[in-house]
Amino acid sequence: MSAIRFICESTRWHHRFCLRHVASNFNQKIGNKNLKAMVMWAGMENQLQKYQITRDRITQLNADDDKYLRELPVQKWTLAHDSGHRYGAMTTNLSESFNGVLKSARNLPITALVELTYYRCVAYLADRYTKAHAEITAGERITAYAKNKFNKWEKKAPKHSVIVFSHEDGLFEVRTPINPNSAYRGNHRHEVNLRESTCSCQKWQVYKIPCSYVIAVCKYQGISAMRYIDRYYCLEEQVACYAPRFRMVPDSVHWNEPDFPVLYPNVKLRRAKGRPRSTRLLNEMDLGTEHQPRPLCSLCRQEGHNRRTCPTRIMAGSTSGQTE
């Protein structure tokens, strides 16, 4: 199962599972795409009660196959139990995007593979550094991701009403209006604690960005809610992340002679004809959807074989041999 490592402020590593792979493995065991979608919903829920509602629904629909989820540590695949270590990142898309940068290097000889990987990394970091620095020059303070989330929740804040419970302790109650168009109908109460940086909706703790309830409290208090956005979303932190530079590789004529024995390839070993067999383990995510068309033979336009192994071609060859 694919896993992601996230580092917290105390420099301790926290291991988390990719939610897409969890749902895919679950679907391989039960073969039910509707339940697979519900696993994704359960993992993405940031509120404990909403997670439990979806989780109970999965158990009701298929109690026997629910054993797979029960055996998984709940904090490793759900957002509601994550304690804010993964900043809302539920998949390995970040790693996959970098794999895309190096995709063309996979089948190259070892020397060319290392060289291409090195220079792709150089270009990747230089490009990200230039873009982040340009945003700071334009007057931006936080990343586009954090800004979009903050603006989205800021639009909801005026609809909330705030009740002060303790100015000294930073305790507030925020009430939401009735919304007949929402699945949860609104009319809820949420507790905001500015001193402890918590909200009962858990979005603040999960994403480290003030939710609409926190923004409503900050406007009521006459303070800027952006002060509570986590520093990891600051563009200065992003610039610092991409600031390190690679050293240039000198031309081979300037390289020192190695002090280890020279290795020569075994010319007696010859690779078999055709494309090397891949050792990568595939799952249902790699096999495509059931609606994806299968390749057809260019001769008979049927599935399951190609032009070289086409039965009509083989039969035509044997018939011509008998005729001669």
Buried (B, 14 or more C-beta within 10 A) or exposed (E): EBEBEBEEEEEEEBEBBBBBBBBBBBBEEBEBEEBBEBBBBBBBBBBEEBBEBBBEEBBEBBEEBBEBBEEBEBBBBBBBBBEBBBBBBBBBEEEEEEEEEBEEBEEEEEEEBEBBBEEBBBEBBEEBBEEBBEBBEEEBBBBEEBBEBBEEBBEBBEEBEBEEEEEEEBBBBBBBEEEEEEEEEEEBEBBBBBEEBBBBBBBBBBBBBBBBBBBBBBBBBEEEBBEBBBEBBBBEBBBEEBEEEEEEEEEEEEEEEEEEEEEEEEEEEEEEEEEEEEEEEEEBBEEEEEEEEEEEBEBEEEEEBEEEEBEEBEEEEEEEEEEE
